[in-house]
Amino acid sequence: MPILNPSQLDQIRSFDVSGERKLLQKFLLIFLDSSEKYMEQLEQAMQNDDGSNLYRAAHSFKSSTVNVGADALSELLRQLEEYGRAGEMANARLLQQSLRQQYQLVIEEVKDIIEKS
């Protein structure tokens, strides 16, 4: 399974009517900028046993990951969203390492695509 869903990336490219093929790059740069903030919020919420903030951060970040086609990361965030809503912080922390690993894979892929565009 690819790190970023090629169909989603193609859909973003299809909206670029300028002919300069810069829309995808702009999307990915915005994602890079915001994703670090979301990861910090998720880590902080888990550290503080704060289900409410975990839910909010996971929900917001999930939307961003869906937009760029980071399906596996999006699924982890969906699970964290549920755990945050239910206050199941022990279960949320069990996903922490997987979240970090998947996040790194996505960030590396995003940077690679930006570099090549």
Secondary structure, DSSP 8 states (H G I E B T S, - for coil): --SS-HHHHHHHHHT-TTSS--HHHHHHHHHHHHHHHHHHHHHHHHHTT-HHHHHHHHHHHHHHHHHHT-HHHHHHHHHHHHHHHHT-HHHHHHTHHHHHHHHHHHHHHHHHHHHH-
